[in-house]
Amino acid sequence: MTGVCYKGFTITARTFQLRGSGRWTLDLLIGHRQFLRAFSGAHTYNSEAAAVAGCVAFARRIIDRNRPGCSLADLVQDSARRRPHAPGLPGTRRHY
């Protein structure tokens, strides 16, 4: 799936079908410039289209800070202040 832009972030659904159940996962990436953060949830969906819509809605709640314990503040700070540790690997950063 191509990313969906929302408030300066890129949301990319990484949903996949669970073998044997026919259900689709809640699995996504939120990116800001060169940095990425992965999120997932226990909720599953009947179809891929429903899972993608669920991923985008979930990501928008995170970005809007309506999800407890899910902050993107350091992701934004990293992209504004630092360069990635390994520029060839998206989402990597130097750990201090």
Backbone as CSV, one residue per row, in Angstrom:
resi,resn,N_x,N_y,N_z,CA_x,CA_y,CA_z,C_x,C_y,C_z
1,MET,0.839,-1.181,0.000,0.000,0.000,0.000,0.878,1.236,0.000
2,THR,0.462,2.236,-0.733,1.149,3.512,-0.668,0.704,4.241,0.583
3,GLY,1.554,5.146,1.035,1.265,5.861,2.262,0.174,6.899,2.097
4,VAL,-0.501,7.164,3.210,-1.520,8.202,3.299,-0.921,9.328,4.118
5,CYS,-0.951,10.550,3.601,-0.410,11.696,4.335,-1.482,12.262,5.267
6,TYR,-1.049,12.574,6.504,-1.953,13.150,7.495,-1.145,13.994,8.464
7,LYS,-1.387,15.300,8.462,-0.738,16.252,9.370,0.784,16.140,9.351
8,GLY,1.369,15.951,8.184,2.824,15.883,8.058,3.419,14.510,8.282
9,PHE,2.605,13.526,8.589,3.058,12.152,8.793,2.605,11.300,7.610
10,THR,3.312,10.205,7.383,2.897,9.231,6.376,2.464,7.965,7.091
11,ILE,1.264,7.519,6.786,0.699,6.306,7.376,0.746,5.214,6.324
12,THR,1.342,4.084,6.667,1.407,2.951,5.750,0.878,1.706,6.456
13,ALA,-0.202,1.159,5.924,-0.752,-0.083,6.482,0.135,-1.251,6.067
14,ARG,0.435,-2.139,7.013,1.221,-3.352,6.730,0.392,-4.586,7.068
15,THR,-0.884,-4.489,6.897,-1.786,-5.563,7.289,-1.484,-6.856,6.524
16,PHE,-1.727,-7.962,7.161,-1.548,-9.262,6.513,-2.634,-10.205,7.021
17,GLN,-2.897,-11.229,6.231,-3.947,-12.178,6.589,-3.382,-13.260,7.495
18,LEU,-4.078,-13.514,8.582,-3.666,-14.556,9.519,-4.009,-15.923,8.942
19,ARG,-3.023,-16.762,8.860,-3.209,-18.093,8.269,-4.268,-18.885,9.035
20,GLY,-5.170,-19.456,8.282,-6.186,-20.328,8.867,-7.417,-19.625,9.384
21,SER,-7.334,-18.311,9.603,-8.493,-17.606,10.157,-9.198,-16.753,9.113
22,GLY,-8.480,-16.359,8.086,-9.050,-15.467,7.085,-9.195,-14.032,7.563
23,ARG,-8.715,-13.730,8.758,-8.808,-12.388,9.340,-7.557,-11.593,8.996
24,TRP,-7.703,-10.263,8.978,-6.606,-9.362,8.638,-6.188,-8.567,9.873
25,THR,-4.893,-8.294,9.993,-4.319,-7.671,11.187,-4.356,-6.154,11.155
26,LEU,-4.171,-5.570,12.334,-3.970,-4.134,12.519,-2.470,-3.945,12.702
27,ASP,-1.788,-3.534,11.652,-0.330,-3.416,11.658,0.039,-2.273,10.721
28,LEU,0.793,-1.291,11.210,1.048,-0.100,10.409,2.361,0.574,10.776
29,LEU,2.782,1.476,9.904,3.933,2.334,10.135,3.472,3.778,10.105
30,ILE,4.041,4.586,10.993,3.862,6.027,10.923,5.244,6.610,10.705
31,GLY,5.381,7.403,9.668,6.673,7.985,9.335,6.638,9.495,9.378
32,HIS,7.785,10.062,9.716,7.978,11.510,9.671,9.375,11.747,9.132
33,ARG,9.442,12.295,7.933,10.693,12.458,7.193,11.343,11.096,7.011
34,GLN,12.522,10.862,7.562,13.224,9.595,7.347,13.020,8.598,8.478
35,PHE,12.204,8.916,9.447,12.044,8.058,10.614,10.689,7.365,10.605
36,LEU,10.667,6.133,11.075,9.453,5.324,11.093,9.222,4.740,12.475
37,ARG,7.974,4.520,12.804,7.624,3.814,14.027,6.510,2.831,13.683
38,ALA,6.655,1.597,14.133,5.669,0.549,13.869,4.664,0.477,15.016
39,PHE,3.410,0.225,14.662,2.342,0.029,15.627,1.521,-1.179,15.199
40,SER,0.960,-1.874,16.167,0.059,-2.981,15.863,-0.968,-3.073,16.986
41,GLY,-2.022,-3.807,16.717,-3.065,-3.980,17.713,-3.646,-5.374,17.615
42,ALA,-4.419,-5.746,18.603,-4.993,-7.090,18.660,-6.243,-7.227,17.796
43,HIS,-6.839,-6.114,17.407,-8.071,-6.151,16.620,-7.796,-6.738,15.237
44,THR,-8.715,-7.557,14.737,-8.599,-8.107,13.391,-9.854,-7.749,12.589
45,TYR,-9.749,-7.897,11.274,-10.802,-7.463,10.361,-11.169,-8.586,9.392
46,ASN,-12.379,-8.521,8.850,-12.864,-9.528,7.913,-12.256,-9.414,6.522
47,SER,-11.789,-8.218,6.150,-11.255,-8.022,4.806,-10.016,-7.140,4.851
48,GLU,-9.242,-7.204,3.783,-8.052,-6.366,3.693,-8.432,-4.895,3.655
49,ALA,-9.477,-4.559,2.905,-9.904,-3.157,2.814,-10.319,-2.614,4.184
50,ALA,-11.029,-3.414,4.959,-11.435,-2.998,6.303,-10.212,-2.841,7.204
51,ALA,-9.228,-3.716,7.057,-8.004,-3.629,7.859,-7.219,-2.370,7.522
52,VAL,-7.114,-2.051,6.240,-6.398,-0.830,5.834,-7.104,0.394,6.400
53,ALA,-8.427,0.442,6.301,-9.187,1.564,6.863,-8.992,1.638,8.381
54,GLY,-8.980,0.497,9.045,-8.742,0.457,10.491,-7.354,0.940,10.856
55,CYS,-6.359,0.578,10.060,-4.979,1.026,10.301,-4.871,2.539,10.183
56,VAL,-5.490,3.096,9.154,-5.435,4.549,8.947,-6.153,5.269,10.089
57,ALA,-7.307,4.787,10.498,-8.033,5.411,11.612,-7.235,5.326,12.910
58,PHE,-6.626,4.171,13.163,-5.807,3.971,14.362,-4.629,4.944,14.360
59,ALA,-3.964,5.075,13.213,-2.816,5.980,13.093,-3.231,7.435,13.299
60,ARG,-4.361,7.811,12.761,-4.832,9.192,12.948,-5.093,9.487,14.412
61,ARG,-5.630,8.516,15.148,-5.839,8.716,16.595,-4.500,8.869,17.312
62,ILE,-3.497,8.102,16.907,-2.170,8.235,17.517,-1.608,9.621,17.224
63,ILE,-1.681,10.042,15.971,-1.145,11.346,15.573,-1.868,12.469,16.309
64,ASP,-3.161,12.329,16.479,-3.947,13.343,17.195,-3.800,13.229,18.707
65,ARG,-2.978,12.277,19.160,-2.676,12.044,20.574,-3.896,11.591,21.377
66,ASN,-4.749,10.834,20.732,-5.912,10.299,21.431,-5.714,8.849,21.840
67,ARG,-4.495,8.328,21.704,-4.195,6.953,22.105,-3.221,7.010,23.279
68,PRO,-3.654,6.638,24.485,-2.756,6.656,25.644,-1.517,5.790,25.404
69,GLY,-0.373,6.309,25.792,0.870,5.559,25.696,1.491,5.512,24.317
70,CYS,0.908,6.201,23.353,1.435,6.204,21.987,1.813,7.627,21.613
71,SER,3.055,7.975,21.792,3.507,9.326,21.478,4.445,9.301,20.282
72,LEU,4.359,10.330,19.479,5.262,10.480,18.340,6.198,11.663,18.534
73,ALA,6.209,12.253,19.741,7.007,13.452,19.994,8.481,13.220,19.684
74,ASP,9.034,12.108,20.128,10.453,11.867,19.874,10.721,11.578,18.398
75,LEU,9.762,11.023,17.694,9.907,10.785,16.260,10.035,12.113,15.521
76,VAL,9.228,13.084,15.893,9.282,14.405,15.274,10.579,15.099,15.659
77,GLN,10.978,15.000,16.938,12.224,15.624,17.383,13.416,15.014,16.669
78,ASP,13.433,13.681,16.531,14.532,13.018,15.835,14.647,13.498,14.407
79,SER,13.536,13.616,13.721,13.599,14.010,12.318,13.972,15.476,12.176
80,ALA,13.689,16.291,13.184,14.014,17.705,13.107,15.455,17.996,13.515
81,ARG,16.023,17.175,14.390,17.331,17.487,14.966,18.455,16.565,14.554
82,ARG,18.156,15.338,14.219,19.212,14.360,13.974,19.115,13.789,12.579
83,ARG,20.209,13.246,12.155,20.232,12.487,10.913,20.181,11.014,11.300
84,PRO,19.611,10.177,10.465,19.574,8.746,10.794,20.971,8.162,10.904
85,HIS,21.107,7.185,11.788,22.390,6.513,11.979,22.810,5.756,10.726
86,ALA,21.860,5.110,10.081,22.148,4.354,8.862,21.208,4.856,7.764
87,PRO,21.630,5.859,6.998,20.734,6.481,6.028,20.115,5.502,5.040
88,GLY,20.768,4.383,4.761,20.215,3.424,3.830,19.105,2.562,4.421
89,LEU,18.913,2.627,5.725,17.895,1.802,6.384,16.830,2.717,6.983
90,PRO,15.657,2.837,6.345,14.615,3.724,6.878,14.231,3.332,8.299
91,GLY,14.034,4.349,9.118,13.589,4.112,10.478,14.690,3.865,11.484
92,THR,15.941,3.867,11.036,17.025,3.640,11.985,17.475,4.968,12.553
93,ARG,17.967,4.916,13.757,18.499,6.125,14.383,19.568,5.724,15.374
94,ARG,20.405,6.651,15.688,21.491,6.429,16.650,20.883,6.339,18.040
95,HIS,21.262,5.339,18.808,20.793,5.165,20.190,21.874,5.647,21.131
96,TYR,21.503,6.511,22.054,22.469,7.080,22.990,22.364,6.434,24.334
